Amino acid sequence: MTTAVDMLRRLARRSPVPLPVLLLVAVAPLLVGFDIGPARVCGEALEAVALPDGRELCTHGADPEPDSAGGPGDYTIAGASVAGDPVAADPVQCYDDGRSGTRVQVLYAHEAGTSDRSAELDADLRRWVGQVEWTVSASAAQTGGRRHVRFVTEAGSAGCQVSLPALRLPGGSLASFEATLSALADAGYVRNDRKYLLFADVDHGACGLATVPNDDRKAADNRANTIVGYARVDADCWTTGDRGYYSVAAHELIHTLGGVQASAPHATDARHCTDEYDVLCYADGPGVTTQQVCQDDDDTTTGDADRYNRLLDCGHDDYFHTSPGATSYLGRYWNTADSIFLSQQTSTGTGASGASRNVAADPQGRPVAWSGHLGSATIPLLPDAHGWESCDLPITVRIEEQIASSGGLTGLLGGGADTSVRRASVQ
């Protein structure tokens, strides 16, 4: 019997066209309609989500809501003998002008028709961000290294502080992860040199969600370094670190940095891990079991309250090690400790936009004193406006200042006696 292969061989002997080309022509009809789209890019276990501009991202789906069995949201005291002390909150590090280069932008968001609680939650939000910084820094110290999150920062009354824009999103924007990503993209939060950590003021039963780059290559152009990432934490899981467990915000952010890849030794299909205790490890699906490899010696803090459950990568062999051996998994594959959204240095600048530019001297020689949260005269007056950090073009801001002739405290009051108008250019 003559087979299709025999026929191709005969044809190849008679044809000047190489056999590989003939094979491609033969199988091409079979490829019509074959799925080579985002689902293939994301693999079989991850879900594809689309941005308005057509870019496709991958997500592991929603982590379980609090008090559900078998998930990282099992934060009840019944799930652990005694809750541990609250997770420490480290101060954020300040780099350069606070916005240049790759950064993690923290956001607070609520939907239209709901209350904006950003002012009353300001101190809490900054503490929860500090818990993310501690998680990364303390985990790096375990392997003798140093890593800090490169947050977008600004000048504050006490110095550099994390930038925390409050967003009012259209109704329904927090109903699903894809709707959230679409709303953030429409608002301008879609830069490839940013990972966005969103505190979503809503409780739809999802503890946290994140995009996960599906790329295990040990390369500078790994997708974890080159594409936008989104981490969302819903209100019910903001306080997990305060309650003595671990930071869900840190869990979701590490996903955006590339943890955990499917090829890792203890990875699950949904990009978590099985060697407990660990910020990213848990039994995340049917048939998934975990092993207690890392555990503290305190019998009163077990399960989610175990000290190791606040740290990254039990054994430092799946997704985070500051100096892995060359032949180890993390020496050959993607390592989130190599992320360009982290820094090996402590603060290297003021962390405030344009802080190196002095406010121009008053043309009449009067002493200039600025008030408000932006601090001293060495810090330019920039509006604390949504989307400002996204602007690329030079912008001119008209600022009215009131100078008290007696040298008293001044304010941005506009008008009145002894008032001058200054123009500040932002490059």
C-alpha positions as CSV (number, residue, x, y, z in Angstrom):
1,M,0.0,0.0,0.0
2,T,1.3,3.4,-0.9
3,T,1.2,5.8,2.0
4,A,1.1,9.6,2.0
5,V,4.7,9.6,3.1
6,D,5.7,7.5,0.1
7,M,3.9,9.8,-2.2
8,L,5.7,12.8,-0.7
9,R,9.1,11.1,-1.1
10,R,8.4,10.4,-4.8
11,L,7.3,13.9,-5.3
12,A,10.4,15.2,-3.6
13,R,12.6,13.2,-6.0
14,R,10.9,14.7,-9.0
15,S,10.5,18.2,-7.6
16,P,13.2,20.9,-7.1
17,V,11.3,22.0,-4.0
18,P,12.9,20.8,-0.8
19,L,11.1,18.1,1.2
20,P,10.5,20.3,4.3
21,V,8.7,22.9,2.2
22,L,6.6,20.1,0.7
23,L,5.7,18.9,4.2
24,L,4.7,22.4,5.2
25,V,2.4,22.7,2.2
26,A,0.9,19.3,3.0
27,V,0.1,20.1,6.6
28,A,-0.9,23.7,6.2
29,P,-4.6,23.0,5.6
30,L,-4.6,21.2,9.0
31,L,-3.4,24.3,10.7
32,V,-6.4,26.4,9.6
33,G,-8.3,27.4,12.7
34,F,-5.6,26.0,15.0
35,D,-5.4,28.0,18.2
36,I,-2.1,30.0,18.3
37,G,-3.6,33.0,20.1
38,P,-3.4,34.2,23.7
39,A,-4.6,30.9,25.2
40,R,-1.5,29.3,23.8
41,V,0.7,32.1,25.0
42,C,-0.7,31.7,28.5
43,G,-0.5,27.9,28.5
44,E,-3.2,25.5,29.5
45,A,-3.7,26.5,33.1
46,L,-3.6,30.3,32.9
47,E,-6.4,32.5,31.6
48,A,-5.9,35.2,29.0
49,V,-7.1,38.8,29.6
50,A,-7.1,41.5,27.0
51,L,-6.2,45.2,27.3
52,P,-8.1,47.7,25.2
53,D,-5.1,48.2,23.0
54,G,-5.1,44.5,22.0
55,R,-2.3,43.3,24.2
56,E,-2.9,40.0,25.9
57,L,-1.9,39.2,29.5
58,C,-2.2,36.0,31.5
59,T,-3.7,35.5,35.0
60,H,-3.9,32.7,37.5
61,G,-7.5,33.7,38.3
62,A,-8.8,34.7,41.7
63,D,-7.2,33.5,44.9
64,P,-9.9,32.2,47.3
65,E,-11.8,34.6,49.5
66,P,-11.1,34.7,53.2
67,D,-12.3,31.8,55.3
68,S,-12.6,29.4,52.4
69,A,-11.1,26.0,52.9
70,G,-7.7,25.1,51.5
71,G,-6.6,28.5,50.2
72,P,-4.4,31.4,51.2
73,G,-7.5,33.2,52.4
74,D,-8.0,30.9,55.3
75,Y,-7.1,33.5,57.9
76,T,-9.3,32.5,60.8
77,I,-7.8,31.6,64.1
78,A,-9.3,28.2,63.6
79,G,-6.8,27.7,60.7
80,A,-3.9,28.3,63.1
81,S,-3.4,27.8,66.8
82,V,-2.6,31.5,67.5
83,A,-2.0,34.3,65.1
84,G,1.5,35.7,65.0
85,D,2.5,39.3,65.5
86,P,1.6,41.8,62.7
87,V,3.9,41.7,59.7
88,A,6.5,44.5,60.0
89,A,6.2,47.5,57.7
90,D,9.4,48.8,56.3
91,P,9.8,52.3,54.9
92,V,9.8,52.5,51.2
93,Q,13.2,53.2,49.5
94,C,13.6,56.4,47.5
95,Y,15.3,56.3,44.1
96,D,16.3,59.2,41.9
97,D,13.3,61.4,41.1
98,G,10.7,58.9,42.3
99,R,9.2,58.0,38.9
100,S,12.0,57.4,36.4
101,G,12.7,53.9,35.2
102,T,10.8,50.8,36.1
103,R,8.5,51.2,39.1
104,V,5.7,49.7,41.1
105,Q,2.8,52.2,41.2
106,V,0.4,51.8,44.1
107,L,-3.2,52.8,43.5
108,Y,-6.4,53.0,45.5
109,A,-9.7,52.6,43.6
110,H,-13.4,52.7,44.3
111,E,-16.3,52.7,41.9
112,A,-18.5,55.6,41.0
113,G,-21.4,55.7,43.4
114,T,-19.4,54.4,46.3
115,S,-17.4,56.4,48.9
116,D,-13.9,57.5,48.4
117,R,-12.1,56.3,51.6
118,S,-8.6,57.1,50.5
119,A,-8.1,59.9,53.0
120,E,-9.3,57.9,56.1
121,L,-7.3,54.9,54.9
122,D,-4.1,56.8,54.0
123,A,-2.0,55.6,57.0
124,D,-3.3,52.1,56.6
125,L,-2.5,51.9,52.9
126,R,1.0,53.1,53.5
127,R,1.5,50.5,56.2
128,W,0.3,47.7,53.9
129,V,2.7,48.9,51.2
130,G,5.4,48.8,53.9
131,Q,4.5,45.2,54.6
132,V,5.2,44.4,50.9
133,E,8.6,46.1,51.2
134,W,9.4,44.1,54.3
135,T,8.4,40.9,52.7
136,V,10.8,41.4,49.8
137,S,13.7,42.8,51.9
138,A,13.5,40.2,54.6
139,S,13.3,37.4,52.1
140,A,16.4,38.7,50.3
141,A,18.3,38.8,53.6
142,Q,17.7,35.0,53.9
143,T,20.0,34.4,51.0
144,G,22.5,37.0,52.0
145,G,21.3,39.6,49.6
146,R,19.4,42.9,49.4
147,R,16.3,43.7,47.4
148,H,13.9,46.6,47.7
149,V,10.8,47.4,45.7
150,R,11.2,50.4,43.3
151,F,7.9,52.1,44.2
152,V,6.7,55.3,42.5
153,T,7.4,57.9,45.3
154,E,6.8,61.6,45.9
155,A,7.8,64.2,48.5
156,G,5.9,64.1,51.7
157,S,5.9,66.2,54.9
158,A,8.4,63.8,56.5
159,G,10.4,63.1,53.3
160,C,9.9,60.6,50.5
161,Q,6.7,58.6,50.6
162,V,4.9,56.2,48.3
163,S,2.7,57.8,45.6
164,L,-0.9,56.8,46.2
165,P,-3.3,58.2,43.7
166,A,-7.0,57.6,44.5
167,L,-9.1,56.6,41.4
168,R,-12.8,56.8,40.9
169,L,-13.5,54.2,38.3
170,P,-16.7,53.8,36.4
171,G,-19.4,51.5,37.9
172,G,-18.7,47.9,37.2
173,S,-15.0,48.3,36.8
174,L,-14.3,46.2,39.9
175,A,-16.8,43.5,39.0
176,S,-14.2,41.4,37.2
177,F,-10.4,41.4,36.7
178,E,-10.7,42.1,33.0
179,A,-13.0,45.1,33.6
180,T,-10.5,46.4,36.2
181,L,-7.6,46.2,33.7
182,S,-9.7,47.9,31.0
183,A,-10.7,50.7,33.3
184,L,-7.1,51.2,34.5
185,A,-5.8,51.2,30.9
186,D,-8.5,53.8,29.9
187,A,-7.2,55.9,32.8
188,G,-3.7,55.8,31.5
189,Y,-2.3,53.2,33.8
190,V,-0.9,50.9,31.1
191,R,2.8,51.5,30.9
192,N,5.2,48.6,30.3
193,D,7.7,50.1,32.8
194,R,5.1,49.8,35.5
195,K,3.6,47.1,37.7
196,Y,0.4,48.4,39.3
197,L,-0.6,47.3,42.8
198,L,-4.2,48.2,43.3
199,F,-6.1,48.3,46.6
200,A,-9.6,47.8,45.3
201,D,-12.3,49.1,47.7
202,V,-14.7,46.4,47.0
203,D,-15.5,42.8,48.2
204,H,-16.7,40.6,45.4
205,G,-15.4,37.4,47.0
206,A,-11.9,37.5,45.4
207,C,-9.1,37.9,47.8
208,G,-6.5,38.8,45.2
209,L,-5.8,38.6,41.5
210,A,-2.8,39.2,39.4
211,T,-1.3,38.9,36.0
212,V,1.4,36.3,35.6
213,P,4.0,36.5,32.8
214,N,4.3,33.0,31.3
215,D,8.0,33.1,30.6
216,D,10.7,31.1,32.4
217,R,13.7,32.3,30.3
218,K,16.6,33.6,32.3
219,A,16.9,36.7,30.1
220,A,16.8,40.5,30.5
221,D,13.9,40.7,28.0
222,N,11.8,38.2,30.0
223,R,8.2,39.2,29.8
224,A,8.2,39.8,33.5
225,N,10.6,42.7,32.8
226,T,9.0,44.1,29.6
227,I,5.2,44.0,29.9
228,V,2.8,45.9,32.2
229,G,1.6,43.9,35.2
230,Y,-1.4,44.3,37.5
231,A,-2.0,43.1,41.0
232,R,-5.3,43.6,42.7
233,V,-6.2,43.1,46.4
234,D,-9.8,43.4,47.5
235,A,-10.8,45.0,50.8
236,D,-11.4,41.9,52.8
237,C,-7.7,40.9,52.3
238,W,-6.0,44.2,53.0
239,T,-5.4,43.5,56.7
240,T,-4.0,39.9,56.5
241,G,-0.6,41.1,57.5
242,D,-2.1,43.2,60.4
243,R,-3.8,40.0,61.7
244,G,-0.5,38.1,62.0
245,Y,-0.5,36.2,58.8
246,Y,1.1,37.3,55.5
247,S,0.7,40.1,53.0
248,V,-1.7,39.2,50.2
249,A,-0.5,42.4,48.4
250,A,3.1,40.9,48.4
251,H,1.7,37.6,47.1
252,E,0.0,39.2,44.1
253,L,2.8,41.6,43.3
254,I,5.3,38.7,43.1
255,H,3.1,37.1,40.6
256,T,3.5,40.1,38.3
257,L,7.3,39.8,38.7
258,G,7.1,36.3,37.3
259,G,6.6,34.0,40.3
260,V,6.0,31.1,40.0
261,Q,6.9,29.6,36.6
262,A,5.4,26.2,35.7
263,S,8.8,24.7,35.2
264,A,9.9,25.4,38.8
265,P,10.6,22.3,40.9
266,H,7.6,22.7,43.2
267,A,5.2,24.7,41.0
268,T,1.5,24.1,40.5
269,D,-0.3,24.6,37.2
270,A,-1.8,27.8,38.6
271,R,1.6,29.3,39.3
272,H,1.8,28.7,43.1
273,C,4.0,26.2,44.9
274,T,3.7,23.2,47.1
275,D,6.6,23.4,49.6
276,E,5.1,25.2,52.6
277,Y,5.3,27.5,54.3
278,D,5.7,30.3,51.8
279,V,3.9,33.5,50.7
280,L,3.0,31.9,47.3
281,C,2.5,28.2,48.4
282,Y,-0.9,26.5,48.9
283,A,-3.0,23.7,47.5
284,D,-4.7,25.7,44.8
285,G,-6.7,23.1,43.0
286,P,-8.1,19.5,43.0
287,G,-5.4,16.9,43.6
288,V,-2.8,19.5,44.7
289,T,-1.1,18.6,48.0
290,T,1.6,20.5,49.9
291,Q,4.5,19.5,52.1
292,Q,5.7,21.3,55.2
293,V,9.3,21.9,54.4
294,C,9.8,25.2,56.1
295,Q,8.4,25.8,59.5
296,D,9.4,27.8,62.5
297,D,10.0,26.3,65.9
298,D,7.1,28.1,67.6
299,D,4.2,25.6,68.1
300,T,1.8,28.4,68.8
301,T,2.1,29.8,65.2
302,T,1.4,27.2,62.6
303,G,-0.3,27.1,59.2
304,D,-0.9,30.6,57.8
305,A,0.5,32.2,61.0
306,D,3.9,30.4,60.6
307,R,6.8,32.9,60.3
308,Y,8.0,31.3,57.1
309,N,4.6,31.9,55.6
310,R,5.4,35.6,55.5
311,L,8.5,35.1,53.4
312,L,9.2,34.3,49.8
313,D,10.2,30.9,48.4
314,C,10.7,28.2,51.0
315,G,14.1,26.7,50.2
316,H,14.8,29.5,47.7
317,D,14.7,27.0,44.8
318,D,11.5,28.0,42.9
319,Y,11.2,31.7,42.3
320,F,13.4,33.9,44.6
321,H,17.1,33.7,45.4
322,T,19.6,36.6,45.4
323,S,22.6,34.5,44.5
324,P,21.6,31.0,43.2
325,G,24.1,28.5,42.1
326,A,24.9,28.5,38.4
327,T,23.6,25.0,37.8
328,S,20.5,25.3,40.1
329,Y,17.0,25.9,38.7
330,L,17.1,29.6,39.5
331,G,20.6,29.8,38.1
332,R,19.3,28.6,34.7
333,Y,15.7,29.9,34.7
334,W,13.7,33.0,35.6
335,N,14.4,34.3,39.1
336,T,12.1,37.1,40.4
337,A,15.1,38.4,42.4
338,D,16.5,39.5,39.1
339,S,13.5,41.6,38.3
340,I,14.3,45.2,37.2
341,F,11.3,46.3,39.4
342,L,13.5,45.5,42.4
343,S,16.7,47.2,43.5
344,Q,19.8,45.9,45.2
345,Q,20.5,49.4,46.6
346,T,19.0,51.4,49.4
347,S,17.8,54.9,48.6
348,T,19.8,56.6,46.0
349,G,17.9,59.9,45.6
350,T,15.2,62.1,47.1
351,G,12.5,60.0,45.6
352,A,10.5,63.1,44.7
353,S,9.7,64.2,41.2
354,G,12.1,66.9,40.1
355,A,13.4,67.5,43.6
356,S,16.8,68.5,42.3
357,R,15.2,71.6,40.7
358,N,15.0,74.6,43.0
359,V,12.0,76.9,43.0
360,A,13.1,80.2,41.3
361,A,14.0,83.1,43.5
362,D,11.4,85.8,43.9
363,P,12.2,88.6,41.5
364,Q,11.8,91.2,44.3
365,G,14.1,89.4,46.6
366,R,11.5,88.4,49.1
367,P,12.0,85.3,51.2
368,V,10.0,82.4,49.8
369,A,8.5,79.8,52.1
370,W,6.2,77.1,50.8
371,S,3.6,75.3,52.8
372,G,1.6,72.2,52.2
373,H,2.6,68.5,51.9
374,L,5.2,69.2,49.3
375,G,7.7,70.6,51.8
376,S,10.4,73.2,51.4
377,A,11.4,75.5,48.6
378,T,13.8,73.0,47.2
379,I,10.9,70.9,46.1
380,P,8.9,72.2,43.1
381,L,5.2,72.8,43.4
382,L,3.7,69.9,41.4
383,P,0.0,69.2,41.5
384,D,-1.0,66.1,43.3
385,A,-3.2,65.1,40.4
386,H,-4.2,61.8,39.0
387,G,-2.2,60.7,36.0
388,W,0.5,63.3,36.5
389,E,3.3,60.7,36.7
390,S,2.2,59.4,33.2
391,C,2.9,62.7,31.5
392,D,5.9,62.6,29.1
393,L,5.8,66.1,27.5
394,P,6.9,69.3,29.2
395,I,4.1,70.9,31.1
396,T,3.8,74.4,32.4
397,V,1.9,74.9,35.6
398,R,0.7,78.3,36.8
399,I,1.0,78.6,40.5
400,E,-0.2,81.5,42.7
401,E,1.6,82.1,45.9
402,Q,0.9,84.5,48.7
403,I,3.9,86.0,50.4
404,A,3.4,87.4,53.9
405,S,5.5,90.5,54.0
406,S,6.2,90.0,57.7
407,G,7.9,86.7,56.9
408,G,5.1,84.6,58.4
409,L,3.8,81.3,57.1
410,T,2.8,81.4,53.5
411,G,0.2,79.4,51.6
412,L,-1.1,78.5,48.2
413,L,-4.0,80.9,48.6
414,G,-4.0,82.9,45.4
415,G,-4.9,86.6,45.3
416,G,-4.7,89.0,48.1
417,A,-2.1,91.6,48.9
418,D,1.6,91.1,48.1
419,T,0.9,88.2,45.7
420,S,3.2,87.2,42.8
421,V,2.6,84.6,40.1
422,R,5.4,82.1,39.3
423,R,5.6,79.7,36.3
424,A,7.2,76.3,36.9
425,S,8.1,74.1,34.0
426,V,8.2,70.4,34.4
427,Q,10.6,68.7,32.0
